[in-house]
Amino acid sequence: MRVCVIGAGVVGVTSAYFLARQGHDVVLVDSQPRPAEVSSYANGGQLSYSYVAPLAGPGVLPSVPGWLLRHDSPLRFQPRLDPHQWRWCLQFALACRASVAKASTAQMLTLSYLSRDVMHSLLEQEDLAFGHLKNGKLIAYRSPELLEKARALVAYQAAHGADQQVLDAAQTVAREPALAGMGTSLAGAIYTPSEEAGDCRQFTEALFDRLQTLGNVQCAMSNPVSGLQREGRRIVAVNTRDGDIGADAVVLATGIGTRALLGPLGHDVPLYPLKGYSLTVPLAQDDTVAPRISVTDYERRIVYARVGGVLRIAAMVDIGSNNADIDPARIGLLKQQVLEAFPQLDLRQAIPWAGLRPATPTGKPLIGRSPAADNLWLNVGQGALGFTLACGSAALLTAQMGEMELPLDPAPFKP
């Protein structure tokens, strides 16, 4: 089967790779000259397989008013005269119910564990350099009350295969000495020894380079897609700047751009851009100031991960910002909050970045056939977990398209 995959971020490149490995002829198309130039470029770097609870949770809505009134809030909301924005926000609010969040967490864990296994299998077969570390993860809490609430989530996730430990402040600092800078504001942490980290862009580039060596793959980069040509129930061509591409099947791994391509076909999807920011901080070879274990500052919603010779710091959710422009005020706030936790960290050479996370209200990606056409498939909506879920999402999509044995129940992720 000839498959056209649109989008060369981490989700699109992994999809193209696994489809090609399954024997399909693949055409990978992207508007950028290189892969991972947009949302996959400088994200958080954590491969957070055991911590995939959705943003929509029972504790979120009560916190929103306080977040919106604080200048140092991890969440910023810019209301727009956009029905899609308000519809997405309403769906998000409904997804914050405890029963929905609990079910979504369990479903996401099946996909993340699949992704972990597929990633490990891939790395046994391919030599991919992306600063990969199996260094564990600490979710640090400032509030004793929130740490106690986290115990319940640890118990719930343990029933689904997660191996996690609850640590007090002294145990946390013993595990990661760099957290001593938080002083008495540190209540404790959840430690997950199996978590990993790496550079998403480097992973995507390395897999893309491997993809180009395969005889059944064509990469059409710097080639924007303008639309999908449908006849009856089938997509017969992908319209691009360099001409039409015919295919037996089409895969959209187009992130936020998905709605623009599906809209003319009458299929709307609940995707909305959640803007996030990151800092890439160069580290000296003998650095002891930055954490060696991946860290999430829970209340500040800031993640820290060593990837190669840098520390990647990512944070914040801006709802209502439709571009990836860097807001200097948000970067300034991020630097201030980072130095409160790691006061000795040198941020003078930190490189700022901003990107749009393509998110669904429930946090669950959309993987499967689009109702708009029989041969149109989606692999979108991984949000902040694109790197973590990419391999599992690609494996599930490949199995569905090839009518193979499915590695998990696809129903929770049906578009």
C-alpha positions in Angstrom: 0.0 0.0 0.0 1.2 3.5 -0.8 0.8 5.8 2.2 1.2 9.5 2.3 2.1 10.7 5.8 1.7 14.5 6.3 3.8 16.0 9.1 7.4 15.4 10.0 7.3 16.0 13.8 8.0 13.1 16.2 4.6 11.6 15.6 4.7 11.8 11.9 8.3 10.5 11.5 7.6 7.5 13.9 4.4 6.8 11.9 6.3 6.8 8.6 9.0 4.6 10.0 6.8 1.9 11.3 4.5 1.9 8.2 7.6 1.6 6.1 9.0 -1.2 8.3 5.6 -3.0 7.8 6.3 -3.0 4.0 4.2 -0.1 2.9 5.5 2.5 0.4 5.7 5.7 2.3 5.8 9.4 1.2 6.5 11.7 4.1 5.5 15.4 3.4 6.2 18.5 5.5 6.4 22.2 4.9 9.7 22.5 6.7 13.1 21.7 5.3 14.0 19.4 8.2 12.0 17.3 10.6 11.0 18.4 14.1 11.1 22.1 13.3 7.8 23.0 15.0 6.3 21.5 18.2 8.9 18.8 18.5 11.9 21.2 18.4 12.7 22.0 22.0 10.0 20.4 24.3 10.5 19.1 27.8 12.5 16.0 27.0 10.9 13.7 29.5 9.8 10.3 28.5 7.2 10.1 31.2 5.7 6.7 30.7 4.3 6.3 34.2 2.9 9.8 34.6 0.4 10.5 31.9 -2.6 11.7 34.0 -4.4 14.2 31.8 -4.3 17.9 32.5 -8.1 17.7 33.0 -8.4 16.4 36.5 -10.8 16.9 39.5 -8.4 19.4 41.2 -7.9 21.7 38.2 -11.2 23.6 38.0 -11.0 24.9 41.6 -7.5 26.1 40.9 -8.3 28.0 37.7 -9.6 31.2 39.2 -6.5 31.6 41.4 -4.2 30.8 38.5 -5.9 33.4 36.3 -5.6 36.1 39.0 -1.8 35.5 39.6 0.9 37.2 37.5 3.1 34.2 38.2 0.5 31.6 37.2 1.5 28.5 35.1 -1.8 29.0 33.2 -2.8 32.1 31.2 -6.1 32.3 29.4 -6.8 34.8 26.6 -10.5 34.7 25.7 -11.3 35.1 22.0 -14.4 35.4 19.9 -13.8 31.9 18.8 -16.6 29.3 19.2 -14.0 26.5 18.9 -12.1 27.8 21.9 -15.2 28.0 24.1 -16.4 24.6 23.0 -13.0 23.1 23.8 -12.9 24.7 27.2 -16.4 23.4 28.0 -15.3 19.9 26.9 -12.2 20.3 29.1 -14.4 21.3 32.1 -16.5 18.2 31.6 -13.4 16.0 31.4 -12.3 17.3 34.8 -14.8 15.0 36.5 -13.1 12.4 38.7 -14.6 9.5 36.9 -13.6 10.7 33.5 -10.1 11.6 34.6 -9.6 8.2 36.3 -10.7 6.4 33.1 -8.5 8.6 30.9 -5.5 7.9 33.1 -5.9 4.2 32.8 -6.4 4.3 29.1 -3.4 6.6 28.6 -1.2 4.2 30.7 -1.9 1.4 28.3 -0.7 3.6 25.4 2.3 4.9 27.3 3.5 1.5 28.3 3.1 0.3 24.8 5.1 3.3 23.7 7.9 2.4 26.2 8.1 -1.1 25.0 8.1 -0.1 21.3 10.8 2.5 22.0 13.0 0.0 23.7 12.5 -2.5 20.9 13.3 0.2 18.3 16.6 1.2 20.2 17.6 -2.5 20.1 17.3 -2.4 16.3 18.5 1.1 15.5 21.5 3.2 16.7 19.8 6.5 17.4 21.8 9.2 19.2 19.5 11.6 21.2 20.9 11.9 24.7 18.8 9.0 25.9 19.0 8.5 29.7 17.2 6.1 32.0 17.6 8.4 35.0 14.2 8.2 36.8 11.9 11.1 37.6 11.0 13.1 40.7 7.7 15.0 41.0 8.5 17.5 43.7 5.8 19.0 45.9 5.9 22.1 48.0 2.5 21.5 49.6 2.2 18.6 52.2 -1.5 18.4 51.4 -0.9 17.9 47.7 1.8 15.3 48.4 -0.7 13.4 50.5 -3.2 13.6 47.6 -0.5 12.2 45.3 -0.3 9.1 47.4 -3.8 8.1 46.1 -2.7 8.5 42.5 0.4 6.4 43.2 -1.8 3.6 44.6 -4.1 3.8 41.6 -1.3 3.8 39.1 0.4 0.9 40.9 -2.7 -1.2 40.0 -1.9 -0.4 36.4 1.8 -1.4 36.6 3.5 1.8 37.7 6.5 1.5 40.2 6.6 4.6 42.3 7.7 5.7 45.7 6.6 8.5 48.0 9.6 10.3 49.5 9.8 12.9 52.3 11.9 16.1 51.9 15.1 14.5 53.3 14.7 11.4 51.1 14.1 13.6 48.1 17.3 15.6 48.5 19.2 12.4 49.2 18.0 11.1 45.9 18.6 14.4 44.0 21.0 16.8 45.9 20.3 19.6 43.5 16.9 20.0 45.0 18.5 21.2 48.3 18.1 24.7 46.8 14.3 24.5 47.4 15.0 24.5 51.2 12.1 24.3 53.5 9.6 24.9 50.6 10.1 21.2 49.6 7.6 18.8 51.2 8.6 15.7 49.4 8.3 13.9 46.0 7.0 11.0 44.1 10.0 9.0 42.6 9.5 6.8 39.5 12.8 5.0 38.9 11.8 3.7 35.4 11.3 7.1 33.7 13.6 8.3 30.9 14.7 11.4 29.1 16.1 12.4 25.7 16.1 15.2 23.1 12.9 14.8 21.0 14.3 16.8 18.1 17.5 14.7 18.0 15.5 11.5 18.2 13.2 12.6 15.3 16.1 13.7 13.2 18.0 10.5 13.8 14.9 8.4 12.9 14.3 10.6 9.9 17.9 10.0 8.6 17.3 6.3 9.1 14.0 6.6 7.2 15.8 8.1 4.2 18.0 5.1 3.8 15.0 2.8 3.2 14.2 2.0 -0.4 10.4 2.2 0.1 10.4 5.8 1.5 10.3 9.2 -0.2 10.7 12.4 1.8 9.1 15.5 0.3 10.3 18.3 2.6 9.8 22.1 2.1 6.5 21.1 0.5 3.5 22.7 2.1 0.2 20.8 1.8 -2.8 23.0 0.7 -5.6 20.4 0.9 -6.9 16.9 0.4 -8.8 16.0 -2.7 -11.7 13.7 -2.0 -13.8 11.7 -4.5 -16.7 9.8 -2.9 -15.4 8.2 0.3 -11.7 8.3 -0.6 -8.9 10.8 -0.6 -7.5 10.5 -4.1 -4.7 13.1 -3.9 -2.8 15.3 -1.4 -2.5 18.8 -2.9 1.0 20.2 -2.3 3.0 23.2 -3.6 5.1 20.8 -5.7 2.1 19.0 -7.2 -0.5 16.4 -6.2 0.6 13.2 -4.4 -1.6 10.1 -5.0 -1.8 7.5 -2.4 -3.9 4.5 -1.2 -4.0 5.9 2.3 -3.3 9.3 3.9 -2.1 9.8 7.5 -2.5 13.2 9.2 0.2 13.8 11.8 -0.2 17.5 11.5 -0.8 18.7 15.0 -2.7 22.0 15.2 -2.8 22.1 11.4 -5.1 19.1 11.3 -8.3 21.2 11.7 -7.5 23.3 8.6 -7.1 20.1 6.5 -10.2 18.3 7.8 -12.5 21.3 7.9 -13.3 21.3 4.1 -14.1 17.6 4.4 -16.7 18.2 7.1 -14.7 16.7 9.9 -13.9 18.8 13.0 -11.7 17.6 15.7 -11.4 18.9 19.3 -7.8 20.1 19.0 -6.6 23.3 20.5 -3.1 24.8 20.8 -1.8 25.0 24.3 1.3 27.2 24.1 4.3 26.2 26.2 7.8 27.6 26.7 11.2 26.1 27.3 14.8 27.0 28.1 17.8 25.1 26.9 20.6 25.7 29.3 24.2 24.6 28.4 25.9 22.6 31.1 29.6 22.2 31.9 30.8 18.6 31.7 31.4 18.5 35.5 28.2 20.4 36.4 26.7 19.5 39.8 24.2 22.3 40.0 21.6 21.0 37.6 19.5 17.9 38.6 20.6 14.6 37.2 17.2 13.0 37.7 14.3 14.4 35.7 12.3 16.7 37.9 8.8 18.1 37.8 8.1 21.1 40.1 4.4 20.2 40.6 2.9 23.5 41.8 4.9 25.5 39.3 4.3 23.0 36.5 7.9 23.2 35.4 9.8 20.1 34.1 13.6 19.7 34.1 15.5 17.1 32.1 19.1 16.6 31.2 19.4 15.8 27.5 23.0 15.5 26.2 25.0 18.4 27.5 22.1 20.7 28.3 19.3 21.0 30.8 15.9 21.4 29.2 13.4 23.3 31.2 9.8 23.5 30.0 6.7 25.0 31.5 3.4 27.0 31.3 0.2 26.7 29.4 -1.1 29.7 27.5 -4.7 29.1 26.2 -5.7 31.5 23.4 -2.3 32.1 21.8 -2.3 30.9 18.2 1.3 31.5 17.4 4.6 30.3 18.7 6.1 33.8 19.3 8.2 34.0 22.4 6.7 36.3 25.1 9.6 37.9 26.9 7.5 38.4 30.1 6.7 34.6 30.2 10.4 33.7 29.7 11.4 36.2 32.4 8.9 34.7 34.8 10.1 31.2 34.0 13.7 32.2 34.7 12.7 33.7 38.0 10.9 30.6 39.1 13.7 28.3 38.0 16.2 30.3 40.1 14.0 30.0 43.1 14.3 26.2 42.9 17.9 26.0 41.6 19.5 29.3 42.7 23.0 28.4 41.5 21.9 27.5 38.0 23.5 29.9 35.4 20.8 31.0 32.9 22.8 33.7 31.1 23.2 31.5 28.0 19.7 29.9 28.2 18.1 29.6 24.8 14.3 30.4 24.9 11.7 28.6 22.8 7.9 28.5 22.5 5.7 25.9 20.8 2.1 24.9 20.4 1.0 21.6 22.0 -2.0 20.1 20.0 -4.3 19.0 22.8 -7.6 17.4 23.1 -9.9 18.2 26.1 -9.4 14.7 27.7 -5.7 14.6 27.0 -6.2 11.4 24.9 -4.8 11.5 21.3 -6.9 10.7 18.3 -5.5 7.6 16.5 -7.5 5.9 13.8 -9.7 6.3 10.8 -11.3 9.7 10.1 -15.0 9.6 9.4 -14.3 12.0 6.5 -12.9 9.3 4.2 -12.3 5.6 4.3 -8.6 5.9 3.6 -7.9 8.9 5.8 -6.2 8.3 9.1 -5.3 10.5 12.1 -2.5 10.4 14.6 -2.8 13.7 16.4 -3.6 15.3 19.8 -0.7 13.9 21.9 -0.4 17.4 23.5 2.6 17.7 26.0 3.2 13.9 25.7 4.1 13.8 22.0 7.6 12.4 22.6 6.4 9.9 25.3 3.5 8.6 23.2 4.9 8.8 19.7 6.2 5.2 19.3 3.1 3.6 20.9 0.8 5.8 18.8 2.6 4.9 15.6 2.5 1.2 16.5 -1.2 1.3 17.1 -1.9 3.2 13.9 0.3 0.8 11.8 -1.6 -2.2 13.2 -5.0 -0.6 12.4 -4.0 0.4 8.9 -2.5 -3.1 8.2 -5.4 -4.9 9.8 -2.9 -6.6 12.1 -3.4 -7.9 15.6 -4.0 -4.7 17.7 -1.5 -4.1 20.6 -4.3 -2.5 22.7 -7.9 -1.5 22.6 -8.1 1.4 20.1 -11.6 2.5 21.2 -10.5 5.2 23.7 -8.5 6.9 21.0 -11.0 6.7 18.1 -11.3 10.0 16.2 
